[in-house]
Amino acid sequence: MTDLDRIWQLQPEGQAYRLEQTTRPRPVPGAGEVLVRVHAVSLNYRDLINLRNTAGRNVTGRIPASDGAGVVVACGPGVSNWTPGDRVCGSFFQTWESGPFEVRHHQHDLGGTIDGMLAEHVLLSATGMVRIPDYLSDAEAATLPCAAVTAWQSLFVRGQLQRDATVLALGTGGVSVFVLQLATAAGARVIITSSRDEKLVRARELGAWQTINYSATPDWEKEVWQMTGHQGVDHVMEVGGPGTLEKSLKSVSASGQIALIGVLTGFGAPSCSLFPLVAKNARFDGIYVGSRTDFEHLMAFMTTHQIHPVIDREFSFAETPAAYEYLASGDHFGKIVIRV
């Protein structure tokens, strides 16, 4: 008798999608594949983009969520680097093992082009997984594949972060809180923004050097300029997109870096001039997560510094729609986890 697994799928509803819980036969690993029993999944803003169909991507029938952690239960033919019982996370791009990004990896992104982690069991590539350090729980590890690797890629791989550098993190969502934790551990000074003072208090507890309430201080780029002695910051972690880019351009230092990570303000074109990039000899890096090797380096850094991800709230598998709603509310600080 075939075992059935519970899964969540995206199904069309009007111009967008809805979440539907159903079942499917438990998958069997083929050559080079590993069957993983999923213990925890975390959500990213990308999951809302897919649900709302903001990017116009066809995800009908897709199992969502790129981020999850679990345990290996079976290995397919030719797999020698994993054994049942190993605790693992899937890598966001299943085929991006190392080196520069290639466009072909877009055909292998979990929860987008291929099925994601929001199921009781999933198939992953044997070369698209990372071992979970013993000190991390499954829920903590589940928060890492997208947001934490994105922060790592932005700061350390592309940004070449130096001790005592200044970093600006926008908001207190998953990527920005990881930026705060990782950069602080590396000896950098982090300025972080939020519209809520209680979130800024939590950010200071995590080591933030300076905080700005952008609701109370709409011209927050001027505050950044003052805080840095009219120098600007060495690194801007730009998660807003076109709506905040002009302020980020005014906040970055000469020879600094802007890492374009997210599109929280939409997919439209920026209305500002890009000349400040030229005038400041600054660079502009598009960031879309990272490779498996980047993930492994992140894990090693986190283990050395014993960094624990910040989980705002956990939901049960049946409460998945409520988890999405909570993500959409923007009330969270850090990550949202679904227990499978």
NORPEPE-V199769 format. One record per pair of residues at least 12 apart in sequence whose ideal C-beta (glycine too) atoms are under 10 Angstrom apart, sorted by the first residue. I is the first residue (numbers start at 1). J is the second residue. D is the distance in whole Angstrom. If there is no record, write none. Layout:
{{I;J;D} {I;J;D}}
This chain:
{{2;24;10} {2;25;5} {2;26;7} {2;28;10} {3;23;10} {3;25;7} {3;26;4} {3;120;9} {3;121;8} {4;22;10} {4;23;4} {4;24;7} {4;25;6} {4;26;7} {4;120;9} {5;22;10} {5;23;6} {5;24;6} {5;25;8} {5;26;5} {5;27;8} {5;37;9} {5;38;9} {5;119;6} {5;120;4} {5;121;5} {5;122;9} {5;340;10} {6;21;7} {6;22;8} {6;23;6} {6;24;9} {6;118;9} {6;119;7} {6;120;5} {6;121;10} {6;317;7} {6;318;9} {6;340;8} {7;20;9} {7;21;7} {7;22;6} {7;23;7} {7;24;6} {7;38;10} {7;63;5} {7;64;10} {7;115;8} {7;116;10} {7;118;7} {7;119;4} {7;120;7} {7;121;9} {7;122;9} {7;317;10} {7;340;10} {8;20;7} {8;21;6} {8;22;8} {8;41;9} {8;62;10} {8;63;7} {8;64;6} {8;65;8} {8;116;9} {8;117;10} {8;118;4} {8;119;7} {8;317;8} {8;318;10} {8;320;5} {8;321;9} {8;324;10} {8;338;9} {8;340;10} {9;21;8} {9;22;6} {9;24;9} {9;59;9} {9;60;9} {9;61;6} {9;62;7} {9;63;6} {9;64;8} {9;115;9} {9;118;9} {9;119;9} {10;47;9} {10;50;6} {10;51;7} {10;53;9} {10;57;10} {10;58;10} {10;59;5} {10;60;7} {10;61;7} {10;62;5} {10;63;8} {10;64;6} {10;111;9} {10;116;10} {10;118;10} {11;59;9} {11;60;7} {11;61;7} {11;62;9} {12;53;9} {12;58;9} {12;59;9} {12;60;6} {12;61;9} {13;51;10} {13;53;9} {14;53;9} {15;52;9} {15;53;6} {15;56;10} {16;50;9} {16;51;7} {16;52;5} {16;53;4} {16;54;8} {17;50;7} {17;51;5} {17;52;8} {17;53;6} {17;57;10} {17;58;10} {17;59;7} {17;60;8} {17;61;10} {17;62;9} {17;64;9} {18;51;8} {18;321;8} {19;47;10} {19;51;7} {19;64;8} {19;118;9} {19;320;6} {19;321;5} {19;323;10} {19;324;7} {20;61;9} {20;321;10} {21;118;10} {21;317;8} {21;318;7} {21;320;7} {21;321;9} {22;61;10} {22;63;10} {23;119;10} {23;120;9} {24;63;9} {24;115;10} {24;119;8} {24;120;9} {24;121;9} {26;73;9} {26;74;10} {26;119;10} {26;120;8} {26;121;5} {26;123;10} {27;74;10} {27;115;9} {27;119;9} {27;121;6} {27;122;7} {27;123;5} {28;74;8} {28;76;8} {28;121;10} {28;123;8} {29;72;10} {29;73;9} {29;74;6} {29;75;6} {29;76;3} {29;77;8} {29;79;8} {29;121;10} {29;123;6} {29;124;9} {29;126;9} {30;76;5} {30;77;7} {30;78;9} {30;79;10} {30;123;8} {31;76;5} {31;77;5} {31;78;5} {31;79;8} {31;126;9} {32;75;9} {32;76;6} {32;77;8} {32;78;6} {32;79;6} {32;125;6} {32;126;5} {32;127;7} {32;128;10} {33;74;9} {33;75;8} {33;76;4} {33;77;9} {33;78;9} {33;79;7} {33;123;5} {33;124;7} {33;125;6} {33;126;7} {33;128;10} {34;72;6} {34;73;9} {34;74;7} {34;75;5} {34;76;7} {34;79;6} {34;81;9} {34;82;5} {34;83;10} {34;84;9} {34;86;9} {34;88;8} {34;90;9} {34;122;9} {34;123;7} {34;124;5} {34;125;8} {34;126;5} {34;127;10} {34;128;9} {34;129;7} {35;70;10} {35;72;7} {35;73;5} {35;74;4} {35;75;8} {35;76;8} {35;84;9} {35;121;6} {35;122;8} {35;123;6} {35;124;8} {36;68;8} {36;69;9} {36;70;5} {36;71;7} {36;72;6} {36;73;7} {36;74;9} {36;82;9} {36;86;9} {36;87;10} {36;88;6} {36;89;9} {36;90;7} {36;117;9} {36;119;10} {36;120;10} {36;121;7} {36;122;5} {36;123;8} {36;124;6} {36;129;8} {37;70;5} {37;71;5} {37;72;8} {37;73;5} {37;74;9} {37;84;10} {37;119;10} {37;120;7} {37;121;6} {37;122;9} {37;340;8} {38;65;9} {38;68;5} {38;69;7} {38;70;4} {38;71;9} {38;90;9} {38;116;10} {38;117;6} {38;118;8} {38;119;6} {38;120;6} {38;121;7} {38;122;6} {38;138;9} {38;142;9} {38;317;9} {38;338;10} {38;339;10} {38;340;5} {39;68;8} {39;69;6} {39;70;5} {39;71;7} {39;87;9} {39;120;10} {39;137;9} {39;138;4} {39;139;8} {39;141;9} {39;142;8} {39;339;7} {39;340;6} {40;67;9} {40;68;7} {40;69;5} {40;70;8} {40;89;10} {40;117;9} {40;137;8} {40;138;5} {40;139;5} {40;140;8} {40;141;7} {40;142;4} {40;143;9} {40;311;10} {40;314;8} {40;317;10} {40;337;6} {40;338;7} {40;339;6} {40;340;6} {41;64;9} {41;65;5} {41;66;9} {41;67;6} {41;68;4} {41;69;8} {41;70;9} {41;111;9} {41;116;8} {41;117;5} {41;118;5} {41;119;9} {41;122;10} {41;138;10} {41;139;9} {41;142;6} {41;143;10} {41;315;10} {41;317;9} {41;320;8} {41;323;9} {41;336;10} {41;337;7} {41;338;5} {41;339;8} {41;340;6} {42;65;8} {42;66;9} {42;67;4} {42;68;7} {42;69;9} {42;117;9} {42;139;8} {42;140;9} {42;141;9} {42;142;5} {42;143;4} {42;144;8} {42;145;8} {42;146;8} {42;147;8} {42;148;10} {42;174;8} {42;309;9} {42;311;8} {42;314;10} {42;323;9} {42;327;10} {42;334;10} {42;335;5} {42;336;6} {42;337;5} {42;338;7} {43;64;9} {43;65;7} {43;66;9} {43;67;8} {43;111;10} {43;118;9} {43;142;10} {43;143;9} {43;146;9} {43;147;10} {43;174;8} {43;315;9} {43;320;9} {43;323;6} {43;324;7} {43;326;9} {43;327;5} {43;328;10} {43;332;9} {43;335;8} {43;336;5} {43;337;8} {43;338;7} {44;64;10} {44;65;8} {44;66;7} {44;67;6} {44;92;9} {44;111;9} {44;143;9} {44;145;9} {44;146;5} {44;147;6} {44;150;9} {44;173;9} {44;174;6} {44;175;8} {44;262;9} {44;289;10} {44;327;8} {44;335;9} {44;336;9} {45;146;9} {45;147;9} {45;173;7} {45;174;8} {45;175;9} {45;239;8} {45;261;10} {45;262;6} {45;263;8} {45;264;7} {45;327;7} {45;328;9} {45;330;10} {46;64;9} {46;65;9} {46;66;7} {46;67;10} {46;92;10} {46;109;9} {46;111;8} {46;112;8} {46;146;7} {46;147;10} {46;262;9} {46;263;9} {46;288;10} {46;289;10} {47;64;6} {47;65;6} {47;66;8} {47;67;9} {47;111;7} {47;112;10} {47;116;8} {47;118;9} {47;146;9} {47;323;9} {47;324;7} {47;327;7} {47;328;10} {47;336;10} {48;264;10} {48;324;7} {48;325;10} {48;327;6} {48;328;6} {49;112;10} {49;262;10} {49;263;8} {49;264;10} {49;267;9} {50;62;8} {50;64;6} {50;65;9} {50;66;10} {50;111;7} {50;112;7} {50;116;9} {51;64;7} {51;321;10} {51;324;6} {51;327;10} {51;328;9} {52;324;10} {52;328;9} {54;263;8} {54;266;8} {54;267;7} {55;112;9} {55;263;9} {55;267;7} {56;267;9} {57;112;7} {57;113;9} {58;113;10} {59;111;8} {59;112;7} {59;113;9} {59;115;10} {59;116;10} {61;115;9} {62;110;10} {62;111;7} {62;112;7} {62;113;8} {62;114;8} {62;115;6} {62;116;7} {62;118;10} {63;110;9} {63;111;7} {63;114;9} {63;115;4} {63;116;5} {63;117;8} {63;118;6} {63;119;5} {63;122;8} {64;110;9} {64;111;5} {64;112;9} {64;115;9} {64;116;5} {64;117;8} {64;118;5} {64;119;10} {64;320;9} {64;324;9} {65;110;8} {65;111;5} {65;115;10} {65;116;4} {65;117;5} {65;118;4} {65;119;9} {65;122;10} {65;142;9} {65;145;10} {65;146;9} {65;320;9} {65;323;10} {65;338;8} {66;90;8} {66;91;9} {66;92;5} {66;93;9} {66;94;10} {66;109;7} {66;110;4} {66;111;4} {66;112;7} {66;114;10} {66;116;5} {66;117;7} {66;118;10} {66;145;6} {66;146;5} {66;147;10} {66;289;8} {67;89;8} {67;90;8} {67;92;8} {67;110;8} {67;111;8} {67;116;8} {67;117;6} {67;118;10} {67;141;9} {67;142;6} {67;143;7} {67;144;7} {67;145;4} {67;146;5} {67;147;8} {67;148;9} {67;149;10} {67;174;9} {67;335;9} {67;337;9} {67;338;10} {68;88;9} {68;89;7} {68;90;6} {68;110;8} {68;111;9} {68;116;8} {68;117;3} {68;118;8} {68;119;9} {68;122;7} {68;124;9} {68;138;9} {68;141;9} {68;142;5} {68;143;10} {68;144;10} {68;145;8} {68;337;10} {68;338;9} {68;340;8} {69;87;7} {69;88;7} {69;89;5} {69;90;8} {69;117;8} {69;130;10} {69;132;6} {69;136;8} {69;137;9} {69;138;5} {69;139;8} {69;140;8} {69;141;4} {69;142;4} {69;143;9} {69;144;8} {69;145;9} {69;337;10} {69;340;9} {70;86;10} {70;87;7} {70;88;7} {70;89;8} {70;90;9} {70;117;8} {70;120;9} {70;121;8} {70;122;8} {70;124;9} {70;129;10} {70;132;9} {70;138;7} {70;141;9} {70;142;8} {70;340;8} {71;84;8} {71;85;6} {71;86;7} {71;87;6} {71;88;7} {71;132;9} {71;138;8} {72;84;5} {72;85;7} {72;86;4} {72;87;8} {72;88;6} {72;124;9} {72;126;10} {72;129;8} {72;131;10} {73;85;8} {73;86;10} {73;121;7} {74;121;9} {74;123;10} {75;126;7} {76;123;8} {76;125;10} {76;126;8} {78;126;8} {79;125;10} {79;126;4} {79;127;9} {80;126;8} {81;126;6} {81;127;8} {81;129;9} {81;131;10} {82;124;9} {82;126;6} {82;129;7} {82;131;9} {86;129;8} {86;131;7} {86;132;9} {87;130;10} {87;131;7} {87;132;4} {87;133;9} {87;134;8} {87;136;9} {87;137;10} {87;138;7} {87;141;7} {88;124;8} {88;128;10} {88;129;4} {88;130;7} {88;131;6} {88;132;6} {88;141;9} {89;117;9} {89;124;9} {89;128;10} {89;129;7} {89;130;5} {89;131;8} {89;132;6} {89;136;9} {89;138;9} {89;141;5} {89;142;7} {89;143;9} {89;144;6} {89;145;5} {89;148;10} {89;149;10} {89;292;10} {89;295;7} {89;299;9} {90;110;6} {90;111;10} {90;116;9} {90;117;6} {90;122;7} {90;123;10} {90;124;5} {90;125;8} {90;128;6} {90;129;6} {90;130;8} {90;142;10} {90;145;6} {90;292;10} {90;295;10} {91;108;10} {91;109;10} {91;110;8} {91;124;8} {91;125;8} {91;127;9} {91;128;5} {91;129;6} {91;130;6} {91;145;6} {91;146;10} {91;149;8} {91;289;9} {91;290;9} {91;291;7} {91;292;4} {91;293;9} {91;294;9} {91;295;6} {91;296;9} {92;105;9} {92;108;9} {92;109;6} {92;110;6} {92;111;9} {92;112;9} {92;116;10} {92;128;9} {92;144;10} {92;145;5} {92;146;5} {92;147;10} {92;149;7} {92;150;9} {92;288;9} {92;289;4} {92;290;8} {92;291;9} {92;292;9} {92;294;10} {92;295;8} {93;105;4} {93;106;8} {93;107;9} {93;108;6} {93;109;6} {93;110;8} {93;112;10} {93;113;10} {93;128;8} {93;145;10} {93;149;10} {93;288;8} {93;289;7} {93;290;8} {93;291;7} {93;292;8} {93;295;10} {94;107;9} {94;108;4} {94;109;8} {94;110;7} {94;113;10} {94;114;7} {94;123;10} {94;124;7} {94;125;5} {94;127;8} {94;128;4} {94;129;9} {94;292;9} {95;107;8} {95;108;4} {95;109;9} {95;125;7} {95;127;8} {95;128;7} {95;291;10} {95;292;9} {96;108;8} {96;109;9} {96;127;10} {96;128;8} {96;288;10} {96;289;8} {96;290;8} {96;291;5} {96;292;7} {96;293;9} {96;294;9} {96;295;10} {97;125;9} {97;127;6} {97;128;8} {97;291;6} {97;292;5} {97;293;7} {98;290;10} {98;291;5} {98;292;7} {98;293;4} {98;294;8} {98;296;9} {99;291;7} {99;293;8} {100;291;9} {101;153;10} {101;286;9} {101;287;10} {101;288;7} {101;289;9} {101;290;8} {101;291;8} {105;288;9} {105;289;10} {105;291;9} {106;288;9} {108;125;8} {108;128;8} {109;146;10} {109;288;9} {109;289;8} {110;122;8} {110;124;8} {110;128;8} {110;145;8} {110;146;9} {111;145;10} {111;146;9} {117;142;8} {117;145;9} {117;338;9} {117;340;8} {118;317;8} {118;320;7} {118;323;10} {118;338;7} {118;340;8} {119;317;9} {119;340;8} {120;317;8} {120;340;6} {121;340;9} {122;340;10} {125;292;9} {127;292;7} {128;292;6} {128;295;10} {129;145;10} {129;292;8} {129;295;9} {130;144;8} {130;145;8} {130;149;9} {130;292;6} {130;293;9} {130;294;10} {130;295;5} {130;296;6} {130;298;9} {130;299;6} {131;296;8} {131;299;7} {132;144;9} {132;299;8} {133;299;6} {133;300;9} {133;302;7} {133;303;5} {133;306;9} {134;303;9} {135;302;9} {135;303;7} {135;306;6} {135;307;9} {135;308;8} {136;299;9} {136;302;8} {136;303;8} {136;306;10} {136;307;9} {136;308;7} {136;309;8} {137;308;9} {137;309;9} {137;311;9} {137;337;10} {138;337;9} {138;339;9} {138;340;9} {139;309;8} {139;311;6} {139;314;6} {139;335;9} {139;337;5} {139;338;9} {139;339;7} {140;302;10} {140;307;9} {140;308;6} {140;309;5} {140;310;9} {140;311;7} {140;335;9} {140;337;9} {141;299;9} {141;302;10} {141;309;8} {142;309;9} {142;311;9} {142;314;10} {142;335;8} {142;337;6} {142;338;8} {142;339;9} {142;340;9} {143;174;7} {143;177;10} {143;178;8} {143;308;10} {143;309;4} {143;310;8} {143;311;7} {143;334;8} {143;335;4} {143;336;9} {143;337;7} {144;174;10} {144;178;8} {144;295;7} {144;298;7} {144;299;8} {144;302;8} {144;309;7} {144;335;9} {145;289;8} {145;290;9} {145;292;10} {145;295;7} {145;298;10} {146;174;8} {146;175;8} {146;178;10} {146;288;10} {146;289;6} {146;290;9} {147;173;8} {147;174;4} {147;175;5} {147;176;9} {147;177;8} {147;178;5} {147;179;9} {147;261;9} {147;262;10} {147;289;9} {147;309;9} {147;334;9} {147;335;7} {148;174;8} {148;175;8} {148;177;10} {148;178;5} {148;179;9} {148;181;9} {148;182;8} {148;289;10} {148;290;9} {148;295;8} {148;298;6} {148;299;9} {148;301;10} {148;302;8} {148;307;9} {148;309;7} {148;335;9} {149;175;10} {149;178;9} {149;287;10} {149;289;5} {149;290;4} {149;291;8} {149;292;9} {149;294;6} {149;295;5} {149;296;10} {149;297;9} {149;298;6} {149;299;10} {150;174;9} {150;175;5} {150;178;8} {150;179;9} {150;237;9} {150;239;9} {150;259;9} {150;261;6} {150;262;9} {150;287;6} {150;288;8} {150;289;5} {150;290;7} {150;294;10} {150;298;10} {151;169;9} {151;174;9} {151;175;5} {151;176;8} {151;177;9} {151;178;4} {151;179;5} {151;180;9} {151;181;8} {151;182;6} {151;183;8} {151;237;7} {151;259;9} {151;261;8} {151;287;9} {151;290;9} {151;298;8} {152;178;8} {152;179;9} {152;182;6} {152;287;10} {152;289;9} {152;290;6} {152;294;6} {152;295;8} {152;297;7} {152;298;4} {152;299;10} {152;301;7} {152;302;9} {153;259;8} {153;261;9} {153;285;9} {153;287;6} {153;288;8} {153;289;7} {153;290;4} {153;291;8} {153;294;6} {153;295;10} {153;297;10} {153;298;9} {154;167;9} {154;169;10} {154;175;8} {154;178;10} {154;179;7} {154;182;9} {154;183;10} {154;235;8} {154;236;10} {154;237;6} {154;238;9} {154;239;10} {154;257;8} {154;258;10} {154;259;4} {154;260;9} {154;261;6} {154;285;7} {154;287;5} {154;290;9} {155;167;7} {155;169;10} {155;178;9} {155;179;7} {155;182;6} {155;183;6} {155;186;8} {155;188;8} {155;235;7} {155;237;8} {155;257;9} {155;259;8} {155;287;10} {156;182;8} {156;183;9} {156;186;8} {156;290;10} {156;294;8} {156;297;8} {156;298;8} {156;301;8} {157;285;9} {157;287;9} {157;290;7} {157;291;9} {157;293;10} {157;294;6} {157;297;8} {157;298;10} {158;235;10} {158;257;7} {158;259;7} {158;283;9} {158;285;5} {158;286;9} {158;287;7} {158;290;9} {159;183;9} {159;188;10} {159;234;8} {159;235;5} {159;236;10} {159;237;9} {159;256;9} {159;257;5} {159;258;10} {159;259;6} {159;283;9} {159;285;7} {159;287;9} {160;235;10} {160;257;9} {161;179;10} {161;182;8} {161;183;6} {161;186;6} {161;187;9} {161;188;6} {161;234;8} {161;235;7} {161;257;9} {162;186;8} {162;187;8} {162;188;8} {162;234;8} {162;235;10} {163;186;7} {163;187;4} {163;188;7} {163;189;10} {164;186;10} {164;187;6} {164;188;7} {164;189;7} {164;234;9} {165;183;8} {165;186;8} {165;187;8} {165;188;5} {165;189;7} {165;190;10} {165;233;8} {165;234;4} {165;235;6} {165;253;9} {165;256;9} {165;257;10} {166;183;9} {166;188;7} {166;189;5} {166;190;8} {166;191;7} {166;209;8} {166;210;9} {166;224;9} {166;227;8} {166;228;6} {166;229;10} {166;231;8} {166;232;8} {166;233;4} {166;234;5} {166;235;7} {166;236;10} {166;251;10} {166;253;8} {166;256;9} {167;179;7} {167;180;8} {167;182;9} {167;183;5} {167;184;9} {167;186;9} {167;188;5} {167;189;7} {167;190;5} {167;191;7} {167;192;9} {167;208;10} {167;209;9} {167;233;6} {167;234;7} {167;235;5} {167;236;8} {167;237;7} {167;257;10} {167;259;10} {168;190;8} {168;191;5} {168;192;8} {168;193;8} {168;210;9} {168;212;9} {168;220;9} {168;221;9} {168;224;6} {168;227;10} {168;228;9} {168;232;9} {168;233;4} {168;234;9} {168;235;7} {168;236;5} {168;237;7} {168;238;9} {168;247;10} {168;248;7} {168;251;6} {168;252;8} {168;256;10} {168;258;9} {169;183;8} {169;190;6} {169;191;7} {169;192;5} {169;193;7} {169;194;10} {169;203;9} {169;208;8} {169;233;10} {169;235;9} {169;236;9} {169;237;5} {169;238;10} {169;239;8} {169;261;10} {170;191;10} {170;192;8} {170;193;5} {170;194;9} {170;212;10} {170;214;8} {170;220;9} {170;236;8} {170;237;6} {170;238;7} {170;239;5} {170;240;6} {170;244;6} {170;247;9} {170;248;8} {170;251;10} {170;261;9} {170;262;9} {170;264;8} {171;192;8} {171;193;6} {171;194;6} {171;195;8} {171;199;9} {171;214;9} {171;237;9} {171;239;6} {171;240;8} {171;244;9} {171;262;9} {171;264;7} {171;330;8} {171;333;10} {172;192;7} {172;193;8} {172;194;5} {172;195;9} {172;196;8} {172;199;5} {172;200;8} {172;202;7} {172;203;6} {172;206;10} {172;208;10} {172;211;10} {172;310;9} {172;312;9} {172;330;9} {172;332;8} {172;333;5} {172;334;7} {173;194;10} {173;239;7} {173;262;8} {173;264;8} {173;312;10} {173;327;9} {173;330;8} {173;332;7} {173;333;8} {173;334;8} {173;335;8} {173;336;10} {174;239;9} {174;262;10} {174;309;9} {174;310;9} {174;311;10} {174;312;9} {174;327;9} {174;332;8} {174;333;10} {174;334;6} {174;335;5} {174;336;8} {175;237;7} {175;239;6} {175;259;10} {175;261;6} {175;262;7} {175;287;9} {175;335;10} {176;190;9} {176;192;6} {176;193;8} {176;194;9} {176;203;9} {176;237;6} {176;239;6} {176;261;9} {176;262;9} {176;333;10} {176;334;9} {177;192;8} {177;199;10} {177;202;9} {177;203;8} {177;206;7} {177;309;8} {177;310;5} {177;312;9} {177;332;10} {177;333;7} {177;334;5} {177;335;8} {178;237;10} {178;298;9} {178;302;10} {178;307;9} {178;309;7} {178;310;8} {178;334;8} {178;335;9} {179;192;8} {179;235;9} {179;237;5} {179;239;9} {179;259;9} {179;261;9} {180;192;6} {180;202;10} {180;203;6} {180;204;10} {180;206;6} {180;207;7} {180;208;6} {180;209;10} {180;237;9} {180;310;9} {180;334;10} {181;206;6} {181;207;8} {181;302;9} {181;305;9} {181;307;5} {181;308;9} {181;309;8} {181;310;8} {181;334;9} {182;298;8} {182;301;7} {182;302;8} {182;305;8} {182;307;7} {183;207;9} {183;208;10} {183;209;10} {183;235;8} {183;237;9} {184;206;7} {184;207;4} {184;208;8} {184;209;8} {184;305;9} {184;307;9} {185;207;8} {185;301;7} {185;302;8} {185;304;8} {185;305;4} {185;306;9} {185;307;6} {186;301;8} {186;305;8} {188;207;10} {188;209;8} {188;233;10} {188;234;8} {188;235;8} {189;207;9} {189;208;9} {189;209;4} {189;210;8} {189;227;9} {189;228;9} {189;233;9} {189;234;9} {190;203;8} {190;206;9} {190;207;7} {190;208;5} {190;209;5} {190;210;8} {190;211;9} {190;233;9} {190;235;9} {190;237;9} {191;203;10} {191;208;7} {191;209;6} {191;210;4} {191;211;7} {191;212;7} {191;220;9} {191;223;9} {191;224;6} {191;227;6} {191;228;8} {191;233;7} {191;236;10} {191;251;9} {192;204;9} {192;206;9} {192;207;10} {192;208;5} {192;209;9} {192;210;8} {192;211;6} {192;212;8} {192;237;9} {193;208;10} {193;210;10} {193;211;7} {193;212;5} {193;213;7} {193;214;5} {193;215;10} {193;217;9} {193;220;6} {193;223;9} {193;224;9} {193;240;10} {193;244;9} {193;247;10} {194;211;7} {194;212;8} {194;213;6} {194;214;7} {194;215;9} {194;333;8} {195;213;7} {195;214;6} {195;215;4} {195;216;8} {195;330;8} {196;213;7} {196;214;10} {196;215;8} {196;330;9} {196;331;9} {196;333;9} {197;211;9} {197;213;6} {197;215;9} {197;216;8} {198;333;9} {199;211;9} {199;213;9} {199;331;9} {199;332;9} {199;333;5} {199;334;10} {200;212;8} {200;213;6} {200;333;10} {202;310;8} {202;312;10} {202;333;6} {202;334;9} {203;310;10} {203;333;8} {206;307;10} {206;310;7} {206;333;10} {206;334;9} {209;227;8} {210;223;8} {210;224;8} {210;226;10} {210;227;5} {210;228;9} {211;223;10} {211;227;10} {212;224;7} {212;227;8} {214;244;9} {214;247;9} {218;247;9} {219;247;8} {219;250;9} {220;244;9} {220;247;7} {220;250;10} {220;251;8} {221;236;10} {221;244;9} {221;246;8} {221;247;4} {221;248;8} {221;249;8} {221;250;4} {221;251;5} {221;252;10} {222;247;9} {222;250;8} {222;251;9} {223;251;9} {224;236;9} {224;247;8} {224;248;9} {224;250;8} {224;251;4} {224;252;9} {224;253;10} {225;250;7} {225;251;7} {225;253;10} {227;251;10} {228;251;8} {228;253;7} {230;253;10} {231;253;5} {231;254;8} {231;256;9} {232;249;10} {232;250;8} {232;251;6} {232;252;5} {232;253;4} {232;254;7} {232;255;10} {232;256;6} {232;276;10} {232;280;8} {232;282;9} {233;248;9} {233;251;6} {233;252;6} {233;253;6} {233;256;6} {233;257;9} {233;258;10} {234;252;8} {234;253;6} {234;254;10} {234;255;8} {234;256;5} {234;257;7} {234;282;10} {235;252;8} {235;253;9} {235;256;7} {235;257;5} {235;258;8} {235;259;7} {235;285;10} {236;248;5} {236;249;8} {236;250;10} {236;251;6} {236;252;5} {236;253;9} {236;256;7} {236;257;7} {236;258;5} {236;259;7} {236;260;9} {236;261;10} {236;282;9} {236;284;10} {237;257;9} {237;258;8} {237;259;5} {237;260;9} {237;261;6} {237;262;9} {237;287;9} {238;251;10} {238;252;9} {238;257;10} {238;258;5} {238;259;6} {238;260;5} {238;261;6} {238;262;7} {238;263;10} {238;264;10} {238;284;9} {238;285;10} {238;287;9} {239;259;9} {239;260;9} {239;261;5} {239;262;4} {239;263;8} {239;264;6} {239;265;9} {239;287;10} {240;260;10} {240;261;9} {240;262;7} {240;263;8} {240;264;5} {240;265;5} {240;266;9} {241;260;7} {241;261;9} {241;262;6} {241;263;4} {241;264;6} {241;265;5} {241;266;6} {241;267;7} {241;268;8} {241;270;8} {242;263;8} {242;264;10} {242;265;6} {242;266;6} {242;267;8} {242;268;5} {242;269;6} {242;270;4} {242;271;7} {242;272;8} {243;263;9} {243;264;8} {243;265;3} {243;266;7} {243;268;8} {243;270;8} {243;271;9} {244;262;10} {244;264;8} {244;265;6} {244;270;9} {245;258;8} {245;260;8} {245;265;9} {245;269;10} {245;270;5} {245;271;9} {245;272;6} {245;274;9} {245;284;9} {246;270;7} {246;271;7} {246;272;4} {246;273;8} {246;274;10} {246;276;9} {247;272;9} {248;260;9} {248;270;10} {248;272;9} {248;276;9} {248;282;10} {248;284;10} {249;270;9} {249;272;7} {249;273;8} {249;274;7} {249;275;9} {249;276;4} {249;277;7} {249;279;10} {249;280;8} {249;282;8} {249;284;9} {250;272;9} {250;276;7} {250;280;10} {251;276;10} {252;276;8} {252;277;8} {252;280;6} {252;282;5} {252;283;9} {252;284;9} {253;280;7} {253;281;10} {253;282;7} {254;279;9} {254;280;5} {254;281;6} {254;282;7} {255;280;7} {255;281;5} {255;282;7} {255;283;8} {256;277;10} {256;280;7} {256;281;9} {256;282;5} {256;283;8} {257;282;7} {257;283;5} {257;284;8} {257;285;6} {258;276;10} {258;277;8} {258;280;10} {258;282;7} {258;283;7} {258;284;5} {258;285;7} {258;286;10} {259;283;9} {259;284;8} {259;285;5} {259;286;8} {259;287;5} {260;284;6} {260;285;7} {260;286;5} {260;287;6} {260;288;10} {261;285;9} {261;286;9} {261;287;5} {261;288;9} {261;289;10} {262;287;9} {264;330;9} {309;334;7} {309;335;6} {309;337;9} {310;332;10} {310;333;7} {310;334;3} {310;335;7} {311;332;9} {311;333;10} {311;334;6} {311;335;5} {311;336;8} {311;337;5} {312;326;8} {312;327;10} {312;331;8} {312;332;4} {312;333;5} {312;334;5} {312;335;6} {312;336;6} {312;337;9} {313;326;6} {313;327;10} {313;331;9} {313;332;7} {313;333;9} {313;334;9} {313;335;9} {313;336;6} {313;337;8} {314;335;10} {314;336;8} {314;337;5} {314;338;7} {314;339;6} {315;336;7} {315;337;7} {315;338;5} {315;339;7} {316;338;7} {316;339;6} {316;340;9} {317;338;6} {317;339;6} {317;340;5} {318;338;10} {318;339;10} {319;338;7} {319;339;9} {320;338;6} {320;340;10} {322;338;10} {323;336;6} {323;337;8} {323;338;5} {323;339;10} {324;336;9} {324;338;9}}
